[in-house]
């Protein structure tokens, strides 16, 4: 009986390995002929699996993905009792810079309003508000605070030096904030497991990320309607030479069986169209979801 079980286990392992290799080939087929650097990492959170392509360890520009890291640092201050989610944050008109993505400015063009910290975080993460992002950074002491906090959580392959205002001064500054897709997944996994924030803060940020309205053409695009996806997107647009510095998406996806996995896809230094860049992310996300769903 034992020999039969061992034989079954051997063939099951062999079959699983073959399936994983097929997934790797499918993902490589999506990216191989593209004029871009594409990094992909997939990690099972409550089941054992990790997949990465050849760029999984490469440090690449984050763009607005860094708002996830900033939100973690802000909520850590909440957990420490130094900030409160319901405390009012005064937003001056001077805080609402023009020529930057800002739903807050669109809704309150004259500024001079008070907004609860919880709402400011939601604008920054779920709507990717750039002005809201810089307000949060100033509130906690700048990028150095985020750098120290993320490093202290065991994420070493991470650098944050520029806020949104700085990045808008020139495309070269968009390369100042970097991480790898492997490290993004590690942080997502630790966050989900409650190793980064308190239970209440973890639940709050998970809900906020599920409510994300940006990046509808990326990892959520081809997934079944209603699939819970807690994610954070990033995008640089194109420079004067037609180069896309970054088109990114990271997130935690819930499978139909209730299990979860982290996925991070960074498209960097791409001369492809925006449609091609986002479709690569969507296609990869769909292949991964189908792979886990079948398993």
VEXNUKE-848090 format. One record per residue (C-alpha): residue in three letters; x, y, z. Coordinates in pm, whole numbers, always signed. Example, Ala and Ser with C-alpha at 12.3 -4.5 7.8 and 13.67 -1.06 7.14 Angstrom:
VEXNUKE-848090
ALA|+1230|-450|+780
SER|+1367|-106|+714
END
This chain:
VEXNUKE-848090
UNK|+0|+0|+0
UNK|+284|+234|+90
UNK|+456|+174|-245
UNK|+132|+258|-430
UNK|+100|+583|-234
UNK|+461|+672|-307
UNK|+405|+603|-676
UNK|+92|+820|-675
UNK|+279|+1100|-500
UNK|+563|+1076|-751
UNK|+334|+1107|-1051
UNK|+129|+1384|-887
UNK|+450|+1580|-823
UNK|+566|+1517|-1178
UNK|+232|+1635|-1316
UNK|+241|+1949|-1100
UNK|+595|+2026|-1217
UNK|+489|+1983|-1579
UNK|+194|+2218|-1525
UNK|+423|+2479|-1368
UNK|+661|+2453|-1663
UNK|+367|+2502|-1899
UNK|+268|+2816|-1709
UNK|+624|+2944|-1732
UNK|+627|+2884|-2108
UNK|+292|+3062|-2150
UNK|+410|+3367|-1956
UNK|+740|+3378|-2146
UNK|+547|+3357|-2472
UNK|+354|+3670|-2373
UNK|+669|+3873|-2302
UNK|+949|+3732|-2517
UNK|+894|+3934|-2835
UNK|+824|+4264|-2658
UNK|+1061|+4562|-2659
UNK|+1042|+4596|-2280
UNK|+1179|+4463|-1954
UNK|+904|+4256|-1791
UNK|+931|+4119|-1438
UNK|+679|+3865|-1306
UNK|+647|+3707|-962
UNK|+366|+3485|-834
UNK|+354|+3354|-476
UNK|+98|+3135|-303
UNK|+4|+3296|+28
UNK|-183|+3012|+200
UNK|-45|+2734|-20
UNK|+312|+2657|-128
UNK|+410|+2789|-470
UNK|+646|+3050|-607
UNK|+710|+3142|-968
UNK|+928|+3417|-1108
UNK|+1064|+3496|-1449
UNK|+1423|+3598|-1517
UNK|+1363|+3955|-1394
UNK|+1199|+3868|-1062
UNK|+1495|+3996|-859
UNK|+1560|+4304|-1072
UNK|+1501|+4644|-911
UNK|+1266|+4841|-1136
UNK|+1076|+5173|-1104
UNK|+764|+5149|-889
UNK|+577|+5466|-981
UNK|+247|+5476|-787
UNK|+292|+5122|-656
UNK|+492|+5297|-382
UNK|+166|+5434|-243
UNK|+105|+5087|-98
UNK|+432|+5112|+93
UNK|+349|+5467|+204
UNK|+6|+5357|+328
UNK|+172|+5081|+531
UNK|+405|+5334|+696
UNK|+114|+5569|+773
UNK|-98|+5290|+921
UNK|+198|+5182|+1132
UNK|+180|+5528|+1293
UNK|-190|+5461|+1355
UNK|-105|+5130|+1521
UNK|+148|+5310|+1740
UNK|-116|+5561|+1849
UNK|+68|+5853|+1689
UNK|-208|+5906|+1433
UNK|-580|+5827|+1423
UNK|-788|+5727|+1121
UNK|-1061|+5972|+1219
UNK|-829|+6267|+1282
UNK|-890|+6562|+1045
UNK|-617|+6656|+799
UNK|-631|+7014|+677
UNK|-571|+7048|+304
UNK|-474|+7392|+178
UNK|-526|+7507|-179
UNK|-147|+7523|-209
UNK|-133|+7148|-137
UNK|-338|+7074|-448
UNK|-78|+7104|-720
UNK|-189|+7140|-1080
UNK|-72|+6919|-1369
UNK|-82|+6603|-1162
UNK|-341|+6328|-1113
UNK|-558|+6437|-820
UNK|-925|+6342|-770
UNK|-908|+6544|-445
UNK|-827|+6861|-641
UNK|-1101|+6782|-891
UNK|-1357|+6755|-612
UNK|-1222|+7040|-396
UNK|-1048|+7281|-638
UNK|-1028|+7561|-381
UNK|-888|+7339|-106
UNK|-899|+7470|+251
UNK|-1091|+7164|+369
UNK|-1056|+6905|+643
UNK|-1055|+6537|+550
UNK|-1029|+6238|+785
UNK|-699|+6053|+757
UNK|-889|+5739|+656
UNK|-1037|+5919|+354
UNK|-701|+6066|+258
UNK|-552|+5715|+255
UNK|-840|+5590|+40
UNK|-789|+5870|-211
UNK|-416|+5796|-222
UNK|-440|+5418|-259
UNK|-774|+5339|-423
UNK|-777|+5645|-652
UNK|-396|+5693|-667
UNK|-417|+6064|-581
UNK|-72|+6222|-617
UNK|-142|+6524|-398
UNK|-287|+6298|-130
UNK|+27|+6087|-150
UNK|+257|+6380|-76
UNK|+33|+6498|+208
UNK|+70|+6156|+370
UNK|+446|+6163|+324
UNK|+474|+6504|+490
UNK|+253|+6382|+773
UNK|+493|+6099|+865
UNK|+824|+6273|+800
UNK|+897|+6203|+434
UNK|+1036|+5918|+227
UNK|+1303|+5836|+490
UNK|+1030|+5717|+728
UNK|+890|+5482|+464
UNK|+1238|+5354|+373
UNK|+1319|+5268|+734
UNK|+982|+5105|+804
UNK|+984|+4882|+495
UNK|+1347|+4780|+553
UNK|+1265|+4693|+914
UNK|+995|+4459|+785
UNK|+1258|+4254|+606
UNK|+1224|+4407|+260
UNK|+1577|+4504|+162
UNK|+1538|+4533|-216
UNK|+1347|+4862|-189
UNK|+1438|+5228|-236
UNK|+1220|+5536|-200
UNK|+1369|+5883|-247
UNK|+1123|+6092|-449
UNK|+770|+6206|-372
UNK|+516|+6270|-647
UNK|+609|+6638|-679
UNK|+973|+6542|-736
UNK|+885|+6275|-993
UNK|+686|+6531|-1187
UNK|+996|+6748|-1230
UNK|+1148|+6508|-1482
UNK|+1131|+6150|-1606
UNK|+1475|+6077|-1460
UNK|+1333|+6109|-1109
UNK|+1087|+5826|-1177
UNK|+1384|+5588|-1153
UNK|+1455|+5693|-793
UNK|+1188|+5469|-635
UNK|+1254|+5101|-704
UNK|+1181|+4749|-587
UNK|+1161|+4401|-738
UNK|+853|+4194|-808
UNK|+987|+3927|-572
UNK|+1011|+4179|-289
UNK|+668|+4318|-374
UNK|+521|+3970|-332
UNK|+706|+3911|-7
UNK|+566|+4234|+133
UNK|+214|+4154|+9
UNK|+232|+3808|+167
UNK|+359|+3938|+501
UNK|+97|+4214|+495
UNK|-184|+3963|+435
UNK|-51|+3736|+710
UNK|-67|+4022|+962
UNK|+309|+4053|+1002
UNK|+324|+4420|+899
UNK|+25|+4591|+1059
UNK|-239|+4529|+1326
UNK|-548|+4325|+1237
UNK|-765|+4639|+1210
UNK|-516|+4825|+991
UNK|-465|+4519|+771
UNK|-841|+4486|+718
UNK|-876|+4856|+644
UNK|-602|+4858|+380
UNK|-717|+4530|+222
UNK|-1066|+4675|+180
UNK|-921|+4997|+40
UNK|-709|+4809|-215
UNK|-1008|+4597|-323
UNK|-1188|+4926|-394
UNK|-909|+5044|-629
UNK|-1052|+5214|-937
UNK|-727|+5259|-1135
UNK|-566|+5001|-1362
UNK|-884|+4839|-1490
UNK|-691|+4717|-1797
UNK|-423|+4539|-1589
UNK|-440|+4240|-1352
UNK|-817|+4267|-1299
UNK|-910|+4305|-1667
UNK|-961|+3942|-1768
UNK|-1049|+3787|-1433
UNK|-1402|+3661|-1366
UNK|-1637|+3937|-1258
UNK|-1656|+3964|-882
UNK|-1310|+3819|-816
UNK|-1170|+3996|-506
UNK|-848|+4173|-609
UNK|-664|+4394|-360
UNK|-413|+4577|-577
UNK|-206|+4889|-638
UNK|-114|+5014|-980
UNK|+158|+5239|-1118
UNK|+207|+5412|-1452
UNK|+453|+5664|-1591
UNK|+296|+5750|-1923
UNK|+538|+5802|-2213
UNK|+833|+6037|-2238
UNK|+912|+6253|-2542
UNK|+1080|+5956|-2715
UNK|+781|+5727|-2666
UNK|+940|+5532|-2380
UNK|+721|+5396|-2101
UNK|+931|+5395|-1786
UNK|+682|+5179|-1597
UNK|+344|+5011|-1628
UNK|+293|+4814|-1306
UNK|+40|+4629|-1095
UNK|+76|+4431|-772
UNK|-198|+4260|-578
UNK|-352|+3984|-371
UNK|-610|+3773|-554
UNK|-869|+3546|-396
UNK|-939|+3221|-582
UNK|-1284|+3057|-605
UNK|-1174|+2806|-338
UNK|-1091|+3087|-94
UNK|-714|+3055|-125
UNK|-496|+3358|-202
UNK|-190|+3440|-404
UNK|+24|+3749|-461
UNK|+112|+3862|-810
UNK|+340|+4145|-919
UNK|+403|+4242|-1280
UNK|+633|+4531|-1375
UNK|+672|+4644|-1736
UNK|+971|+4877|-1757
UNK|+1156|+5073|-2028
UNK|+901|+4972|-2288
UNK|+876|+5101|-2643
UNK|+548|+4916|-2687
UNK|+211|+5091|-2691
UNK|+17|+5149|-2370
UNK|-238|+4894|-2491
UNK|+33|+4632|-2543
UNK|+189|+4702|-2203
UNK|-135|+4671|-2010
UNK|-250|+4370|-2213
UNK|+72|+4188|-2119
UNK|-16|+4237|-1753
UNK|-377|+4132|-1808
UNK|-280|+3824|-2011
UNK|-26|+3711|-1750
UNK|-280|+3762|-1472
UNK|-540|+3555|-1657
UNK|-296|+3268|-1725
UNK|-199|+3255|-1357
UNK|-560|+3266|-1235
UNK|-661|+2987|-1473
UNK|-361|+2778|-1364
UNK|-454|+2801|-995
UNK|-825|+2759|-1062
UNK|-764|+2431|-1246
UNK|-535|+2304|-970
END
